[in-house]
């Protein structure tokens, strides 16, 4: 495993996850999720009550997860990162959303499905960026054969 690419890919992935989460969850879909809560109340923190170190660390770890999987599986392009990131995002978000839906009152069925779709898109975009970063500097060999 190329440690430098892993570290850069993980950090870039974490930053992209954070920014896309802010865009999608904090702005574009914030009202939708607020309008489709589970039966539990008072579970969302106001932005001024966020625990920022935990939010940043969680996003960085998500970026490092992509970088690790990409490193081990040879993902090193925008297109392969998009596909692999989307698949990983779908599997990760489906698993924890289904478990949360089954065991808590925090989310509704509609919000669960919207979260799976949202995180899948965010992970696909992040995967594309991380895949491109992981592929930077790769030398391509061109075969020049004369018959």
C-alpha positions in Angstrom: 0.0 0.0 0.0 1.3 3.4 -0.9 1.2 5.2 2.5 1.4 8.7 1.0 -1.5 8.2 -1.4 -3.5 6.6 1.4 -2.9 9.5 3.8 -3.6 12.1 1.1 -6.7 10.2 -0.2 -8.0 9.8 3.3 -7.7 13.5 4.2 -9.1 14.6 0.9 -12.0 12.1 1.3 -12.7 13.4 4.8 -12.8 17.0 3.6 -15.1 16.1 0.7 -17.4 14.0 2.9 -17.6 17.0 5.4 -18.3 19.6 2.7 -20.9 17.4 0.9 -22.6 16.5 4.2 -22.8 20.2 5.1 -24.3 20.9 1.6 -26.8 18.0 1.5 -27.7 17.5 5.1 -27.2 21.0 6.4 -28.8 22.9 3.5 -30.4 21.1 0.6 -32.3 18.4 2.6 -32.3 19.9 6.1 -36.0 20.8 5.9 -36.9 17.4 4.5 -35.2 15.5 7.3 -36.7 17.9 9.9 -40.2 17.2 8.4 -39.7 13.4 8.6 -38.6 12.6 12.1 -39.1 9.4 14.0 -41.2 9.5 17.1 -38.2 10.4 19.3 -38.0 14.1 20.0 -35.1 16.5 20.8 -32.5 14.3 19.2 -31.0 16.8 16.8 -28.4 19.2 18.2 -28.5 22.9 17.1 -25.5 23.8 15.0 -24.0 25.8 17.9 -24.2 22.6 20.0 -22.4 20.4 17.5 -19.4 18.4 18.8 -17.1 19.6 16.0 -14.1 17.3 16.8 -16.4 14.2 16.6 -18.0 15.4 13.3 -14.6 16.2 11.7 -13.1 12.9 13.0 -16.1 10.9 11.7 -15.7 12.4 8.3 -12.0 11.9 8.2 -12.5 8.2 9.1 -15.0 7.8 6.3 -12.4 9.3 3.9 -9.8 6.9 5.2 -12.2 4.0 4.8 -12.5 4.8 1.1 -8.8 5.3 0.7 -8.0 2.0 2.4 -10.5 0.0 0.3 -9.4 1.8 -2.8 -5.7 1.1 -2.0 -6.3 -2.6 -1.4 -8.5 -3.0 -4.4 -6.6 -1.0 -6.9 -9.2 1.8 -7.4 -7.2 4.6 -9.0 -9.5 6.6 -11.3 -12.4 9.0 -11.1 -14.8 6.5 -12.7 -13.8 3.5 -10.7 -13.9 5.6 -7.5 -17.4 6.8 -8.4 -18.7 3.3 -8.8 -16.9 1.8 -5.8 -17.6 4.8 -3.6 -21.3 4.6 -4.5 -21.5 0.9 -3.7 -19.6 1.3 -0.4 -21.8 4.3 0.5 -25.0 2.3 -0.3 -23.9 -0.7 1.7 -22.7 1.3 4.7 -25.7 3.6 4.9 -28.2 0.8 4.3 -26.8 -1.3 7.0 -26.7 1.4 9.8 -30.0 3.0 8.7 -31.9 -0.3 8.7 -30.4 -1.2 12.1 -31.4 2.3 13.5 -34.8 2.1 12.0 -35.3 -1.4 13.4 -34.1 -0.6 16.9 -34.8 3.1 17.6 -37.5 5.8 17.2 -35.0 8.3 15.8 -35.9 8.0 12.1 -38.9 7.4 10.0 -39.0 5.1 7.0 -39.0 8.0 4.6 -36.1 9.7 6.2 -34.2 6.3 6.3 -34.7 5.9 2.6 -33.7 9.5 1.9 -30.6 9.1 4.0 -29.5 6.0 2.1 -30.0 7.7 -1.2 -28.2 10.9 0.0 -25.2 9.1 1.5 -24.9 6.9 -1.6 -24.7 10.0 -3.8 -22.2 11.7 -1.4 -20.1 8.6 -1.2 -20.1 8.2 -5.0 -18.9 11.8 -5.5 -16.3 11.5 -2.7 -15.2 8.2 -4.2 -14.7 9.8 -7.5 -12.5 12.5 -5.9 -10.5 9.9 -3.8 -10.2 7.6 -6.8 -8.7 10.5 -8.9 -6.3 11.4 -6.0 -5.3 7.8 -5.6 -4.5 7.6 -9.3 -2.4 10.8 -9.4 1.1 10.2 -10.5 0.4 6.7 -11.8 2.5 6.0 -14.9 0.7 4.4 -17.8 2.6 2.2 -20.1 2.0 2.2 -23.8 2.8 -0.8 -25.7 4.3 -0.2 -29.1 4.5 -3.4 -31.0 5.4 -3.7 -34.6 4.0 -6.7 -36.4 
